[in-house]
């Protein structure tokens, strides 16, 4: 990742002094494989809410959590992604958790909006420096002593709370954060009327499909599985508010890597088909295999996908029956029975 390669460049180039032994830093959107510069001795607490990235960092022995913890850090590092609101929120939280006079560094790829983010940050607080390296940009600032100035910047960078369609809480940077996904809506409207029993919502996001499942009286419980921690937090809020009588459990899980112990009468899902810019249909295929393993004998899978994704062959291999329920707006709804 370009941003991760660029992050430590100010220390490598001598633009910033290496932190002293005992200094504490927090890294937002930490990435596996990051290497600290020689002589960099600060203790780092890593924040990574995406389970497939969290797990290898955890296995490497890092102190890590899906949400920020602690305060009074000497340093804060933000590795930007592609979502502006999420990047701004990370900077806001970095400001809130860094001690006065601490240094905050923000790195991003040149094609991911880092120039506009640098301007946005510079309009709110004075920047101390900026540099380019590895096709990315890193800028840094000193956390002001004036708490009113910090509070004003934090407020400006924190996304205003808003409910999608006036009812759904979402997560900045998560899937379909600004609207109900058209594929998920098609899937919800295409589910059979006889759906019942113990159901799982794979790749649940902020819980739209689970809320719609709660409309079906014969559905006794729904287990939500999601890799993005912030989206799962939003899902918990949505289900508590919109479906308080539905029995639910919430699982922060990498479905492609972590086995599921429970077995279900039905599974619904809108699987991701990319993690970066390029399509990666293998992700969806891994989700189909995970669903087959988690279904009871005779259990059914219902999924929505872009029309061009080749999921039918994967469904035909392990399942006894499969077919298509609906097709509209570039999406198809597929089903299969174990």
ZIFENQUI-V473645 format. One record per residue. N is the residue number from 1. RES is the residue in three letters. PHI is phi in whole degrees, -180 to 180 (999 if undefined). NEAR is the number of other ideal C-beta (glycine too) atoms within 8 Angstrom. Layout:
((N:RES:PHI:NEAR) (N:RES:PHI:NEAR))
This chain:
((1:UNK:999:7) (2:UNK:-56:12) (3:UNK:-61:15) (4:UNK:-65:11) (5:UNK:-68:10) (6:UNK:-86:15) (7:UNK:-56:12) (8:UNK:-91:10) (9:UNK:-56:14) (10:UNK:-58:12) (11:UNK:-78:12) (12:UNK:-66:7) (13:UNK:-90:8) (14:UNK:77:5) (15:UNK:-76:8) (16:UNK:-132:9) (17:UNK:-72:4) (18:UNK:-63:9) (19:UNK:-66:10) (20:UNK:-75:7) (21:UNK:-58:4) (22:UNK:99:6) (23:UNK:-67:11) (24:UNK:-119:13) (25:UNK:-132:14) (26:UNK:-126:17) (27:UNK:-118:13) (28:UNK:-91:13) (29:UNK:63:11) (30:UNK:-60:13) (31:UNK:-121:10) (32:UNK:-60:7) (33:UNK:84:5) (34:UNK:-66:9) (35:UNK:-118:5) (36:UNK:-78:6) (37:UNK:-65:9) (38:UNK:-57:3) (39:UNK:86:5) (40:UNK:-81:10) (41:UNK:-116:9) (42:UNK:-69:11) (43:UNK:-81:8) (44:UNK:-114:12) (45:UNK:-105:14) (46:UNK:-100:12) (47:UNK:-121:14) (48:UNK:-149:12) (49:UNK:-95:10) (50:UNK:-97:9) (51:UNK:-55:13) (52:UNK:-62:10) (53:UNK:-91:11) (54:UNK:-62:12) (55:UNK:-60:10) (56:UNK:-66:8) (57:UNK:-66:13) (58:UNK:-64:8) (59:UNK:-64:6) (60:UNK:-79:7) (61:UNK:91:3) (62:UNK:-75:9) (63:UNK:-79:7) (64:UNK:-150:11) (65:UNK:-151:9) (66:UNK:-77:8) (67:UNK:-131:7) (68:UNK:-62:9) (69:UNK:-137:5) (70:UNK:80:9) (71:UNK:-155:6) (72:UNK:71:7) (73:UNK:-70:14) (74:UNK:-75:11) (75:UNK:-137:15) (76:UNK:-138:17) (77:UNK:-123:15) (78:UNK:-120:14) (79:UNK:-97:15) (80:UNK:-74:15) (81:UNK:-105:10) (82:UNK:-95:4) (83:UNK:-105:9) (84:UNK:-59:8) (85:UNK:-63:10) (86:UNK:-66:10) (87:UNK:-61:15) (88:UNK:-64:13) (89:UNK:-65:13) (90:UNK:-60:12) (91:UNK:-64:14) (92:UNK:-60:12) (93:UNK:-68:10) (94:UNK:-61:14) (95:UNK:-61:14) (96:UNK:-70:9) (97:UNK:-105:12) (98:UNK:-101:15) (99:UNK:-72:9) (100:UNK:-56:7) (101:UNK:88:6) (102:UNK:-70:12) (103:UNK:-104:13) (104:UNK:-117:16) (105:UNK:-111:13) (106:UNK:-129:16) (107:UNK:-126:16) (108:UNK:-160:16) (109:UNK:-73:11) (110:UNK:-64:11) (111:UNK:-94:3) (112:UNK:-110:11) (113:UNK:86:10) (114:UNK:-68:15) (115:UNK:-65:8) (116:UNK:-70:8) (117:UNK:-67:15) (118:UNK:-62:13) (119:UNK:-64:8) (120:UNK:-60:10) (121:UNK:-64:14) (122:UNK:-68:10) (123:UNK:-72:5) (124:UNK:-97:9) (125:UNK:-143:9) (126:UNK:-68:6) (127:UNK:-85:11) (128:UNK:-95:7) (129:UNK:179:9) (130:UNK:-158:9) (131:UNK:-153:11) (132:UNK:-119:8) (133:UNK:-169:9) (134:UNK:56:7) (135:UNK:64:5) (136:UNK:-131:15) (137:UNK:-130:13) (138:UNK:-125:15) (139:UNK:-128:13) (140:UNK:-145:14) (141:UNK:-146:11) (142:UNK:-98:10) (143:UNK:-65:13) (144:UNK:-62:8) (145:UNK:-79:5) (146:UNK:-69:6) (147:UNK:-67:7) (148:UNK:-66:6) (149:UNK:-65:9) (150:UNK:-64:12) (151:UNK:-61:8) (152:UNK:-65:9) (153:UNK:-67:12) (154:UNK:-61:11) (155:UNK:-63:7) (156:UNK:-69:7) (157:UNK:-91:13) (158:UNK:-87:9) (159:UNK:-59:8) (160:UNK:-66:4) (161:UNK:-63:5) (162:UNK:-150:5) (163:UNK:-103:8) (164:UNK:-67:12) (165:UNK:54:7) (166:UNK:75:4) (167:UNK:-145:7) (168:UNK:-105:13) (169:UNK:-78:11) (170:UNK:-126:12) (171:UNK:-120:12) (172:UNK:-55:11) (173:UNK:87:11) (174:UNK:-82:13) (175:UNK:-64:8) (176:UNK:52:12) (177:UNK:-75:12) (178:UNK:-108:5) (179:UNK:-165:6) (180:UNK:-70:10) (181:UNK:-63:11) (182:UNK:-63:9) (183:UNK:-67:11) (184:UNK:-64:14) (185:UNK:-64:10) (186:UNK:-62:14) (187:UNK:-62:15) (188:UNK:-59:10) (189:UNK:-80:7) (190:UNK:-105:9) (191:UNK:-65:12) (192:UNK:-69:5) (193:UNK:-73:4) (194:UNK:-92:5) (195:UNK:-63:11) (196:UNK:-158:9) (197:UNK:84:9) (198:UNK:-89:10) (199:UNK:-119:15) (200:UNK:-116:16) (201:UNK:-110:16) (202:UNK:-82:13) (203:UNK:57:13) (204:UNK:-71:14) (205:UNK:57:15) (206:UNK:-90:15) (207:UNK:97:15) (208:UNK:-58:15) (209:UNK:-65:14) (210:UNK:-67:17) (211:UNK:-62:13) (212:UNK:-69:9) (213:UNK:-65:15) (214:UNK:-64:13) (215:UNK:-71:5) (216:UNK:-98:9) (217:UNK:-64:3) (218:UNK:-80:8) (219:UNK:-79:13) (220:UNK:-86:7) (221:UNK:-160:10) (222:UNK:-134:14) (223:UNK:-103:14) (224:UNK:-102:16) (225:UNK:-121:12) (226:UNK:-150:15) (227:UNK:-86:10) (228:UNK:-93:14) (229:UNK:-62:12) (230:UNK:-63:11) (231:UNK:-66:15) (232:UNK:-66:14) (233:UNK:-61:9) (234:UNK:-64:14) (235:UNK:-62:16) (236:UNK:-61:10) (237:UNK:-65:9) (238:UNK:-65:17) (239:UNK:-68:17) (240:UNK:-64:7) (241:UNK:-88:7) (242:UNK:-99:10) (243:UNK:-141:10) (244:UNK:-65:7) (245:UNK:-90:4) (246:UNK:-80:12) (247:UNK:-75:6) (248:UNK:-134:11) (249:UNK:-134:7) (250:UNK:-126:10) (251:UNK:-128:9) (252:UNK:-84:9) (253:UNK:-143:10) (254:UNK:-94:9) (255:UNK:-63:13) (256:UNK:-80:8) (257:UNK:-127:6) (258:UNK:-115:7) (259:UNK:-70:4) (260:UNK:-105:11) (261:UNK:-80:3) (262:UNK:-74:8) (263:UNK:-125:7) (264:UNK:-126:14) (265:UNK:-74:10) (266:UNK:-155:14) (267:UNK:-132:15) (268:UNK:-114:15) (269:UNK:-164:14) (270:UNK:-120:13) (271:UNK:-71:12) (272:UNK:-69:9) (273:UNK:-125:11) (274:UNK:-158:9) (275:UNK:-113:6) (276:UNK:-115:5) (277:UNK:-84:3) (278:UNK:-85:5) (279:UNK:-68:5) (280:UNK:-132:9) (281:UNK:-62:10) (282:UNK:-62:6) (283:UNK:-64:13) (284:UNK:-63:13) (285:UNK:-63:10) (286:UNK:-65:10) (287:UNK:-67:16) (288:UNK:-63:14) (289:UNK:-64:10) (290:UNK:-64:12) (291:UNK:-66:14) (292:UNK:-59:12) (293:UNK:-66:8) (294:UNK:-92:11) (295:UNK:-89:15) (296:UNK:-70:8) (297:UNK:-56:5) (298:UNK:86:6) (299:UNK:-68:13) (300:UNK:-120:12) (301:UNK:-111:18) (302:UNK:-128:15) (303:UNK:-140:16) (304:UNK:-115:13) (305:UNK:-153:14) (306:UNK:-61:9) (307:UNK:-55:8) (308:UNK:-81:4) (309:UNK:-78:9) (310:UNK:-88:7) (311:UNK:-92:13) (312:UNK:-60:9) (313:UNK:-65:7) (314:UNK:-68:10) (315:UNK:-68:13) (316:UNK:-70:7) (317:UNK:-71:6) (318:UNK:-92:6) (319:UNK:-90:12) (320:UNK:-79:4) (321:UNK:-140:6) (322:UNK:-162:10) (323:UNK:-175:7) (324:UNK:-120:9) (325:UNK:-98:9) (326:UNK:-149:9) (327:UNK:-151:7) (328:UNK:-166:6) (329:UNK:55:5) (330:UNK:86:6) (331:UNK:-116:13) (332:UNK:-134:10) (333:UNK:-107:14) (334:UNK:-112:15) (335:UNK:-136:12) (336:UNK:-154:12) (337:UNK:-122:11) (338:UNK:-78:13))
